[in-house]
Amino acid sequence: MFGGKSLAHESGEETFSRIVNQVLRLKLKLSAVFPVYKYFHEEMKRDHYISYAKIGRLENFPATKGTVFAWFNFKQVQKLNLSEQTKHDIMVAQRVIDSATRRSLGQQTID
């Protein structure tokens, strides 16, 4: 989960890729970044993008100073100290990722 602001004329995927690079020093190709959905966040008064990236393998990335990095699975989300909106965003992302996985395996999905 990463947060940040997009730059002028930057797509949600480009923003995600740039922020991951800044925080984890991991350069993502845009072809590895997938949008889940976007919505207008009332409290923040701006669009909120939910995206995910496919990476080759799990690593312990050297996060930038002042940043905490940890892997977690979807079952652990309920135990994290997150807002209900963030938990909802992660749950929707999980469904999208699971559907994409089933589709890539040739299984039927609901679009």
SELUMSE-784437 format. One record per residue (C-alpha): residue number from 1; x, y, z. Coordinates in nm, 4 decimals. Example, Ala and Ser with C-alpha at 12.3 -4.5 7.8 and 13.67 -1.06 7.14 Angstrom:
BEGIN
+------+----------+----------+----------+
| firo |       c1 |       c2 |       c3 |
+------+----------+----------+----------+
|    1 |   1.2300 |  -0.4500 |   0.7800 |
|    2 |   1.3670 |  -0.1060 |   0.7140 |
+------+----------+----------+----------+
This chain:
BEGIN
+------+----------+----------+----------+
| firo |       c1 |       c2 |       c3 |
+------+----------+----------+----------+
|    1 |   0.0000 |   0.0000 |   0.0000 |
|    2 |   0.1515 |   0.3235 |  -0.1142 |
|    3 |   0.0197 |   0.6732 |  -0.1048 |
|    4 |   0.1160 |   0.9841 |  -0.2890 |
|    5 |   0.0035 |   1.2521 |  -0.5281 |
|    6 |   0.0111 |   1.2312 |  -0.9039 |
|    7 |   0.2069 |   1.4795 |  -1.1064 |
|    8 |   0.0484 |   1.6870 |  -1.3835 |
|    9 |  -0.0668 |   1.4689 |  -1.6759 |
|   10 |   0.0446 |   1.1507 |  -1.4966 |
|   11 |  -0.1809 |   0.8442 |  -1.5128 |
|   12 |  -0.2685 |   0.6426 |  -1.2033 |
|   13 |  -0.0403 |   0.3649 |  -1.3242 |
|   14 |   0.2482 |   0.6071 |  -1.3807 |
|   15 |   0.1962 |   0.7540 |  -1.0343 |
|   16 |   0.1970 |   0.4071 |  -0.8771 |
|   17 |   0.5153 |   0.3098 |  -1.0620 |
|   18 |   0.6921 |   0.6341 |  -0.9651 |
|   19 |   0.5970 |   0.6042 |  -0.5964 |
|   20 |   0.7018 |   0.2380 |  -0.5753 |
|   21 |   1.0356 |   0.3399 |  -0.7260 |
|   22 |   1.0770 |   0.6227 |  -0.4738 |
|   23 |   0.9835 |   0.4140 |  -0.1710 |
|   24 |   1.1283 |   0.0717 |  -0.2564 |
|   25 |   1.3791 |   0.1625 |  -0.5265 |
|   26 |   1.1983 |  -0.0885 |  -0.7490 |
|   27 |   1.1542 |   0.0106 |  -1.1122 |
|   28 |   0.8241 |  -0.1225 |  -1.2428 |
|   29 |   0.7470 |  -0.1402 |  -1.6105 |
|   30 |   0.4086 |   0.0137 |  -1.6839 |
|   31 |   0.3120 |  -0.3198 |  -1.8409 |
|   32 |   0.3416 |  -0.4742 |  -1.4902 |
|   33 |   0.1037 |  -0.2205 |  -1.3286 |
|   34 |  -0.2692 |  -0.2909 |  -1.3398 |
|   35 |  -0.5523 |  -0.0596 |  -1.2393 |
|   36 |  -0.8250 |  -0.1961 |  -1.0126 |
|   37 |  -1.0527 |   0.1073 |  -0.9980 |
|   38 |  -1.0621 |   0.4761 |  -0.9154 |
|   39 |  -1.3035 |   0.6896 |  -0.7165 |
|   40 |  -1.3342 |   1.0427 |  -0.5863 |
|   41 |  -1.2238 |   1.0529 |  -0.2223 |
|   42 |  -1.4583 |   1.2987 |  -0.0493 |
|   43 |  -1.2343 |   1.3765 |   0.2491 |
|   44 |  -0.9230 |   1.4291 |   0.0386 |
|   45 |  -1.1157 |   1.6054 |  -0.2392 |
|   46 |  -0.9295 |   1.4200 |  -0.5153 |
|   47 |  -0.9340 |   1.1037 |  -0.7225 |
|   48 |  -0.8074 |   0.7930 |  -0.5488 |
|   49 |  -0.6502 |   0.5197 |  -0.7667 |
|   50 |  -0.6241 |   0.1557 |  -0.6671 |
|   51 |  -0.3630 |  -0.0402 |  -0.8634 |
|   52 |  -0.1472 |  -0.3469 |  -0.8226 |
|   53 |   0.1733 |  -0.4714 |  -0.9804 |
|   54 |   0.3011 |  -0.8113 |  -1.0767 |
|   55 |   0.6543 |  -0.8761 |  -0.9593 |
|   56 |   0.8795 |  -1.1739 |  -1.0266 |
|   57 |   0.9479 |  -1.2782 |  -0.6695 |
|   58 |   0.9075 |  -1.1626 |  -0.3118 |
|   59 |   1.2038 |  -0.9711 |  -0.1791 |
|   60 |   1.2956 |  -0.7660 |   0.1219 |
|   61 |   1.3238 |  -0.4335 |  -0.0515 |
|   62 |   1.5485 |  -0.1701 |   0.1053 |
|   63 |   1.2799 |   0.0882 |   0.1831 |
|   64 |   1.3782 |   0.4516 |   0.2025 |
|   65 |   1.4597 |   0.6071 |   0.5401 |
|   66 |   1.1510 |   0.6577 |   0.7572 |
|   67 |   0.9491 |   0.4007 |   0.5624 |
|   68 |   0.8310 |   0.0640 |   0.6909 |
|   69 |   0.7960 |  -0.2184 |   0.4419 |
|   70 |   0.6393 |  -0.5584 |   0.5045 |
|   71 |   0.4667 |  -0.8287 |   0.3037 |
|   72 |   0.1208 |  -0.9386 |   0.4118 |
|   73 |  -0.1410 |  -1.1667 |   0.2666 |
|   74 |  -0.5042 |  -1.0809 |   0.2126 |
|   75 |  -0.6164 |  -1.2757 |   0.5218 |
|   76 |  -0.4018 |  -1.0504 |   0.7410 |
|   77 |  -0.5719 |  -0.7302 |   0.6182 |
|   78 |  -0.8429 |  -0.7423 |   0.8855 |
|   79 |  -0.5738 |  -0.7363 |   1.1552 |
|   80 |  -0.4019 |  -0.4264 |   1.0180 |
|   81 |  -0.4764 |  -0.0827 |   1.1596 |
|   82 |  -0.6416 |   0.0506 |   0.8429 |
|   83 |  -0.9461 |   0.2590 |   0.7661 |
|   84 |  -1.2586 |   0.0779 |   0.6551 |
|   85 |  -1.2200 |   0.2379 |   0.3109 |
|   86 |  -0.8654 |   0.1039 |   0.2765 |
|   87 |  -0.9781 |  -0.2441 |   0.3839 |
|   88 |  -1.2558 |  -0.2227 |   0.1251 |
|   89 |  -1.0080 |  -0.1127 |  -0.1441 |
|   90 |  -0.7844 |  -0.4098 |  -0.0650 |
|   91 |  -1.0779 |  -0.6523 |  -0.0686 |
|   92 |  -1.1859 |  -0.5271 |  -0.4128 |
|   93 |  -0.8257 |  -0.5472 |  -0.5356 |
|   94 |  -0.8060 |  -0.9075 |  -0.4152 |
|   95 |  -1.1163 |  -0.9954 |  -0.6151 |
|   96 |  -0.9767 |  -0.8287 |  -0.9273 |
|   97 |  -0.6400 |  -1.0045 |  -0.8892 |
|   98 |  -0.8092 |  -1.3416 |  -0.8273 |
|   99 |  -1.0268 |  -1.2909 |  -1.1356 |
|  100 |  -0.7244 |  -1.1989 |  -1.3492 |
|  101 |  -0.5458 |  -1.5111 |  -1.2257 |
|  102 |  -0.8433 |  -1.7329 |  -1.3129 |
|  103 |  -0.8703 |  -1.5679 |  -1.6560 |
|  104 |  -0.4979 |  -1.6278 |  -1.7229 |
|  105 |  -0.5537 |  -1.9971 |  -1.6414 |
|  106 |  -0.8372 |  -2.0153 |  -1.8939 |
|  107 |  -1.1054 |  -2.0392 |  -1.6266 |
|  108 |  -1.4383 |  -1.8614 |  -1.6523 |
|  109 |  -1.4728 |  -1.5277 |  -1.4759 |
|  110 |  -1.7451 |  -1.2716 |  -1.4287 |
|  111 |  -1.6509 |  -0.9367 |  -1.5809 |
+------+----------+----------+----------+
